[in-house]
Amino acid sequence: MFVVEFLLILFLVSVFAGIFGSIVGLGGGVVVIPVLTLLLGVDVHFAIGASIVAIIGTSSGAASVYVKDKMTNLRVGMFLELATTSGAIVGAALAAYVDSAALEMIFGSILLVTLVPTVMKIGEDIPKNPELKGLSKRLALKGSYAEPDGSVVNYNATRPKTGLFGMVIAGMLSGLLGIGSGAFKVISMDVAMKLPMKVSTTTSNFMIGVTAAASAGIYFARGDVDPLIVAPVALGILIGAALGARVLVRSRNPTIRKIFAVVLAVAAVEMILAAEGIAV
Amino acid sequence: MNEVVGNVLRFGVLASSIVILVGTALLVANSGFSGISGALTYNPNQIPHGTFDVSLSGLVKGLTGFQPYSLIELGVIILLATPVSRVLISVFLFAVEGDRVYAYITAIVLALLLFSILLTPFIGVFNA
């Protein structure tokens, strides 16, 4: 039965996307969009509509695990969310006036460049704890979580304004291109704010859901959310995200960073290919 | 604080999965499609491709008639509502904790979110 095949393939792909998406703090669109467009021949608008649902599913599915383990830093997330939601609204308003191919080329290249600090930091477990001062201190941008061996890690965030700037860009990109831009979020928290890798990916995971919900209304109203596509995607993503979240809680930071580096490379190449007209 | 937020998320995720699953099962049961196509390409002519009824009355009508698409739509709406509810609850929880700065920050995020979800679909510049 053709319909069942279609649903099953999308479901399985989405489980896979949910597992990786929840571990690295990206929405799973990196996996779902190319499978839909390149393998199944779905129009790119429906693929982006499905990706928005996938992002929210990854975020909520994984968060129910992360909240319990106190992995996500809600203060850092809310503070940065000021920038991503405003950026997303501005981006959505500008979308019609901007050449999306040029944007994809620019940001795909930026992602490729950010591979350098990410790869250089491979092996780093817990970043050297910077002193809590200035805005970070006033806004209490700090936290703690437990590693799988039971040791408690205390951390402080640094350079909150640089992080905020990165998030404006990430938010605008979400609004302009309909992507979760989780890669930019993780990099802002990892490189600029020096948060432990797990905190960066899980906090990004929280944020992508909120930002995607902000733009969901527009895609819904445009008719880009196709029931037949989003049903198996939502179910698969929710299961995958819950699985991936359990893996993350049990993993150590260097492992998460290695997986993130691979996904980052794939995301960068996909974006550059998209600029060249290959719909991924 | 984490307890309340965790329960909301779990409820949203479970409710949405169950409703979408029921809708999908109905869709497959009702479709009665025979496997003719060899190539696995999404073809709107062969697949019961559809769009969601964006109006509230259409959704309610579909739900009372147990229409598969309406059930899936309800499930997706519940899913979309979970991050919004999480932000909404966080406003109150920060306020209860006496953390005024974060109660305000979260309230601004909520306002931006609601503006974006509820109003931008009706503003021309966002739909060009």
Boltz contact constraints between the chains, C-beta under 6 A:
constraints:
  - contact:
      token1: [A, 1]
      token2: [B, 33]
      max_distance: 6.0
  - contact:
      token1: [A, 1]
      token2: [B, 35]
      max_distance: 6.0
  - contact:
      token1: [A, 2]
      token2: [B, 33]
      max_distance: 6.0
  - contact:
      token1: [A, 2]
      token2: [B, 35]
      max_distance: 6.0
  - contact:
      token1: [A, 2]
      token2: [B, 37]
      max_distance: 6.0
  - contact:
      token1: [A, 3]
      token2: [B, 31]
      max_distance: 6.0
  - contact:
      token1: [A, 3]
      token2: [B, 33]
      max_distance: 6.0
  - contact:
      token1: [A, 40]
      token2: [B, 42]
      max_distance: 6.0
  - contact:
      token1: [A, 41]
      token2: [B, 41]
      max_distance: 6.0
  - contact:
      token1: [A, 41]
      token2: [B, 42]
      max_distance: 6.0
  - contact:
      token1: [A, 42]
      token2: [B, 42]
      max_distance: 6.0
  - contact:
      token1: [A, 56]
      token2: [B, 79]
      max_distance: 6.0
  - contact:
      token1: [A, 56]
      token2: [B, 80]
      max_distance: 6.0
  - contact:
      token1: [A, 60]
      token2: [B, 9]
      max_distance: 6.0
  - contact:
      token1: [A, 60]
      token2: [B, 13]
      max_distance: 6.0
  - contact:
      token1: [A, 60]
      token2: [B, 82]
      max_distance: 6.0
  - contact:
      token1: [A, 61]
      token2: [B, 13]
      max_distance: 6.0
  - contact:
      token1: [A, 63]
      token2: [B, 9]
      max_distance: 6.0
  - contact:
      token1: [A, 64]
      token2: [B, 6]
      max_distance: 6.0
  - contact:
      token1: [A, 64]
      token2: [B, 9]
      max_distance: 6.0
  - contact:
      token1: [A, 64]
      token2: [B, 10]
      max_distance: 6.0
  - contact:
      token1: [A, 64]
      token2: [B, 13]
      max_distance: 6.0
  - contact:
      token1: [A, 67]
      token2: [B, 2]
      max_distance: 6.0
  - contact:
      token1: [A, 67]
      token2: [B, 5]
      max_distance: 6.0
  - contact:
      token1: [A, 67]
      token2: [B, 6]
      max_distance: 6.0
  - contact:
      token1: [A, 68]
      token2: [B, 6]
      max_distance: 6.0
  - contact:
      token1: [A, 78]
      token2: [B, 105]
      max_distance: 6.0
  - contact:
      token1: [A, 78]
      token2: [B, 106]
      max_distance: 6.0
  - contact:
      token1: [A, 81]
      token2: [B, 109]
      max_distance: 6.0
  - contact:
      token1: [A, 85]
      token2: [B, 109]
      max_distance: 6.0
  - contact:
      token1: [A, 85]
      token2: [B, 112]
      max_distance: 6.0
  - contact:
      token1: [A, 85]
      token2: [B, 113]
      max_distance: 6.0
  - contact:
      token1: [A, 89]
      token2: [B, 116]
      max_distance: 6.0
  - contact:
      token1: [A, 92]
      token2: [B, 126]
      max_distance: 6.0
  - contact:
      token1: [A, 93]
      token2: [B, 125]
      max_distance: 6.0
  - contact:
      token1: [A, 93]
      token2: [B, 126]
      max_distance: 6.0
  - contact:
      token1: [A, 96]
      token2: [B, 128]
      max_distance: 6.0
  - contact:
      token1: [A, 209]
      token2: [B, 83]
      max_distance: 6.0
  - contact:
      token1: [A, 210]
      token2: [B, 83]
      max_distance: 6.0
  - contact:
      token1: [A, 213]
      token2: [B, 80]
      max_distance: 6.0
  - contact:
      token1: [A, 213]
      token2: [B, 83]
      max_distance: 6.0
  - contact:
      token1: [A, 213]
      token2: [B, 84]
      max_distance: 6.0
  - contact:
      token1: [A, 214]
      token2: [B, 113]
      max_distance: 6.0
  - contact:
      token1: [A, 214]
      token2: [B, 116]
      max_distance: 6.0
  - contact:
      token1: [A, 216]
      token2: [B, 80]
      max_distance: 6.0
  - contact:
      token1: [A, 217]
      token2: [B, 117]
      max_distance: 6.0
  - contact:
      token1: [A, 217]
      token2: [B, 121]
      max_distance: 6.0
  - contact:
      token1: [A, 218]
      token2: [B, 120]
      max_distance: 6.0
  - contact:
      token1: [A, 218]
      token2: [B, 121]
      max_distance: 6.0
  - contact:
      token1: [A, 218]
      token2: [B, 126]
      max_distance: 6.0
  - contact:
      token1: [A, 221]
      token2: [B, 54]
      max_distance: 6.0
  - contact:
      token1: [A, 221]
      token2: [B, 121]
      max_distance: 6.0
  - contact:
      token1: [A, 223]
      token2: [B, 51]
      max_distance: 6.0
  - contact:
      token1: [A, 227]
      token2: [B, 50]
      max_distance: 6.0
  - contact:
      token1: [A, 227]
      token2: [B, 69]
      max_distance: 6.0
  - contact:
      token1: [A, 227]
      token2: [B, 72]
      max_distance: 6.0
  - contact:
      token1: [A, 228]
      token2: [B, 49]
      max_distance: 6.0
  - contact:
      token1: [A, 230]
      token2: [B, 76]
      max_distance: 6.0
  - contact:
      token1: [A, 231]
      token2: [B, 20]
      max_distance: 6.0
  - contact:
      token1: [A, 231]
      token2: [B, 24]
      max_distance: 6.0
  - contact:
      token1: [A, 231]
      token2: [B, 72]
      max_distance: 6.0
  - contact:
      token1: [A, 234]
      token2: [B, 20]
      max_distance: 6.0
  - contact:
      token1: [A, 235]
      token2: [B, 20]
      max_distance: 6.0
  - contact:
      token1: [A, 238]
      token2: [B, 13]
      max_distance: 6.0
  - contact:
      token1: [A, 238]
      token2: [B, 17]
      max_distance: 6.0
